[in-house]
Amino acid sequence: MATFIVRRIIAAFFITLGATFVAYILVANAGDPLAAANQIPNPDQRAQTVTTLTATLHLDVNPIPRYFIWLKGVLGCFVGNCDFGQTIAQQPVGPMLASALSSSLKLITFSTVLAVSIGITIGIVSALRQYSGLDYTVTFLAFLFFALPVFFIGVILKDLLAIRFNTFLQAGAAFSWAFIIIFSLAMGLIGYSLVPGETRRRLAIGSGVFVVFFAALYYASVTHWLTDPSLGIVVIAILSALFGLGITVLTAGLANRKALYTSMTTVAIGVALWYPLQYFFYENMNWLRVLGLLVVAIAVGIGVGYAFGGNDKGLSARTGAFTAVTTSFVIFADRMMRAWKAYTENPAVNGRPIKTQLPATPNIKGDFWIMTTDTLTHLILPTITLMLISLATHSRFSRASMLEVMNQDYIRTARSKGLTERTVIMRHAFRNALIPMATVVAFDIAALIGGAVLTERVFGWKSMGALFSDGLTKTDPNPVMAFFVVGAVIAVLANLLADIAYAALDPRIRLT
Amino acid sequence: MTIHLPSDPHETDVLPVEPRDEMSLEQREVAGLSQGQIVRRRFFRHKGAMISLVLLVFILLLSVSSIGWGPIPGWWKYDYSDIVAPPGGSEATFSFLWIGGSFFHWGDFPFGAPSVGYDNFAQVMRGIQQTLVIVLIMGILSTTIGVVTGALAGYYRGWIDSAIMRFTDLMITLPILLVTAVLGYVLGAHGVIPLALALGFLSWQAMTRLVRAEFLTLREREFVDAARVAGASDRRIIFKHILPNTVGVIAVQATLTISGGILAEAALGFLGFGIQPPDVSLGSLISQYQGAMLTGEPYLFLWPSVFIILIVLALNFIGDGLRDAFDPRQKRIPKAKDLRSSREQSREADLRAEGSASIGEY
């Protein structure tokens, strides 16, 4: 294993080196960086600009040795002394790259995490309900999303959804009857097709979902909930309990009383701590504290699981930990919602919260909650845009992978041993179906970097994409190379990790 | 993995419901057909793929016949570079199934016209033609490169394999955008053909990997040994013996590559690196009119998008149909009605056989 990893790392290093070399030669031939300087009307100034540019960009050196000058600067990153060269406006690229990278990485990370989790869930559910109406709908939608150009989704989301939603909020956030009925019907239909079993049971659950959504939407519409949302202790308790029940059903089954009690105790602790937590949230919040709280919550969940004891302490502890995460999420979401009204009334936001331009509102001031809301309102549309496309890939691949696994002999063996369907699916099938997804996700991250260039253009972000496409149009070599080097390193790293993960997860893979 | 053949005796014993009928039904379906015929039948039966195929042909005919192509004259009155609309542009006059007025109405500017004065319909048709040129050139190029490199790597293994695969890894990291921008600058070429060539030269990597994987398994099979013993050359083994067995994988991957290439061209056009004005492509049209949603001319933006989506969607469905058609493990689930009639038929046949046997006795 160790030799395999070392060999892959060395190969990855040389591939990155080779790719940057090819790219550098290409960029060097992509246009004359002095073209803009040659247009300066004043001859003295022109001559001076040309000489300085030639000196700072090493244009008097042949591209091949110039590559090594550039490489020396970039390799300085390993000793904490990065030098990505200068732009033709004679600004260092390094700081530009740093700020661009932070907003682009946020976008890519968010959309990858969402796409992977939602996509795999959808794929596995549609595999379990193969040839059902749900399966056909999901398949068709996946094909449709494959066919949608990234920028088309972006423009539609931006010009139709965001602007209308903002106007809708300003108008008091009252839903029309048609929307309420159609939306709840759709949800009820989804509920109906997700549940296994007899038609009567499915109909009951489907209409239950319909009624719940109908009531919730009606309430939200009448109270103008969307303009000043919050959950309140009762809804927090109900939602957390529902999440806890769902997790218990998936991990242990409701028949496992210890796990069920663990989960419910964790929820109770979370709900009891809701009020004191508001004081904790009030001042000096930052992401470190959020993370700390999450760790504490998980520890509490595990502790409760062990405290209940029994034969399968580990399972209870796991259930407790997952429940702790969902409960914390509900409490966090409630606090985020309470910041919503203050955010929309902020003078820099001016009542139109969903943003279609830039990664952050300029000149906005506020506490942690306002700033986080601001980041999220800017992230939401680009994230959905990027996510929808990889969602299609992930759902297709995980569906195929799950179907393949479900036809294996060991699944039949597990069933014939008398294991419950839940155990067969969650323990035997699901875990094995995830193995091939490692490769798919890695490839997808590389594709997302390309998609991010387009998305950022649609939403007017000055990030990695702008570095690249502006650099190309202005024949400015160093920003282009900075984008390329980051993109190549991410792609190669993702592939490397996928290979290693694949080899580590699947013992059938020969390491060569 | 084991492949259960329909004639596998264990299968027949184990299956719970009247397995004999199912088998006979399935066997009767493919009896006496060659592999090619079976594949063709399965493909024609795939509804999504067939609808897509018809749609694709319709779009092709529409785009070529409407504004003409090269020497071929078209039936539409304007060309994509004519400035014909009144200043201020025109609304879309096309209506169908009473959406927009009457049952079917064509009008002067079916897809509207921008204030510059171009006819959007003619421009969209031109964009489709460009897309189809790209489909053709890049499809052929990337498939050829991918198949040849993958076959060589998989068949010879050793250092050839390492060299090709490392080169493939390297090529995966190069963005198409960069290469086309360089090509545009160095060659001064912004037309559709250099673009299609660039796309073709940069999108064969997935094909190489897949074909190599297929060759790695197929080269160990008995029929390859048999061919080698019979004195076949490497070239003959690669192209005559192994390659036909990988056609399924290649066909599926080719359709996916092409649909990816169309989206890549649109993306290039959107960023301004693709086909340059006065010529147009679907991507450059979308880019040009992306603000049209807000200015009350959504038809300018929507029609080119609709055609890209339709073409790519159709290609993906055709790929799916091909995958199903070539998959040897694919088993159609017989409908209950078919099963019943098949059972009745065989019972009748049994009766007749009994009857004739009894006649023979007496």
HADDOCK unambig.tbl for C-alpha pairs under 7 A between the chains (distance, minus, plus):
assign (segid A and resid 15 and name CA) (segid B and resid 170 and name CA) 5.56 0.50 0.50
assign (segid A and resid 18 and name CA) (segid B and resid 170 and name CA) 6.92 0.50 0.50
assign (segid A and resid 19 and name CA) (segid B and resid 170 and name CA) 5.57 0.50 0.50
assign (segid A and resid 19 and name CA) (segid B and resid 173 and name CA) 6.74 0.50 0.50
assign (segid A and resid 19 and name CA) (segid B and resid 174 and name CA) 6.87 0.50 0.50
assign (segid A and resid 26 and name CA) (segid B and resid 182 and name CA) 6.28 0.50 0.50
assign (segid A and resid 27 and name CA) (segid B and resid 182 and name CA) 6.87 0.50 0.50
assign (segid A and resid 29 and name CA) (segid B and resid 182 and name CA) 6.46 0.50 0.50
assign (segid A and resid 29 and name CA) (segid B and resid 186 and name CA) 6.96 0.50 0.50
assign (segid A and resid 30 and name CA) (segid B and resid 181 and name CA) 6.64 0.50 0.50
assign (segid A and resid 30 and name CA) (segid B and resid 182 and name CA) 4.32 0.50 0.50
assign (segid A and resid 30 and name CA) (segid B and resid 185 and name CA) 5.79 0.50 0.50
assign (segid A and resid 30 and name CA) (segid B and resid 186 and name CA) 6.71 0.50 0.50
assign (segid A and resid 31 and name CA) (segid B and resid 185 and name CA) 6.26 0.50 0.50
assign (segid A and resid 143 and name CA) (segid B and resid 313 and name CA) 6.46 0.50 0.50
assign (segid A and resid 143 and name CA) (segid B and resid 316 and name CA) 6.91 0.50 0.50
assign (segid A and resid 144 and name CA) (segid B and resid 313 and name CA) 6.26 0.50 0.50
assign (segid A and resid 147 and name CA) (segid B and resid 309 and name CA) 5.22 0.50 0.50
assign (segid A and resid 147 and name CA) (segid B and resid 312 and name CA) 5.13 0.50 0.50
assign (segid A and resid 147 and name CA) (segid B and resid 313 and name CA) 5.19 0.50 0.50
assign (segid A and resid 148 and name CA) (segid B and resid 309 and name CA) 5.73 0.50 0.50
assign (segid A and resid 149 and name CA) (segid B and resid 263 and name CA) 6.07 0.50 0.50
assign (segid A and resid 155 and name CA) (segid B and resid 290 and name CA) 6.71 0.50 0.50
assign (segid A and resid 159 and name CA) (segid B and resid 293 and name CA) 6.43 0.50 0.50
assign (segid A and resid 159 and name CA) (segid B and resid 294 and name CA) 6.49 0.50 0.50
assign (segid A and resid 488 and name CA) (segid B and resid 173 and name CA) 5.56 0.50 0.50
assign (segid A and resid 491 and name CA) (segid B and resid 173 and name CA) 6.92 0.50 0.50
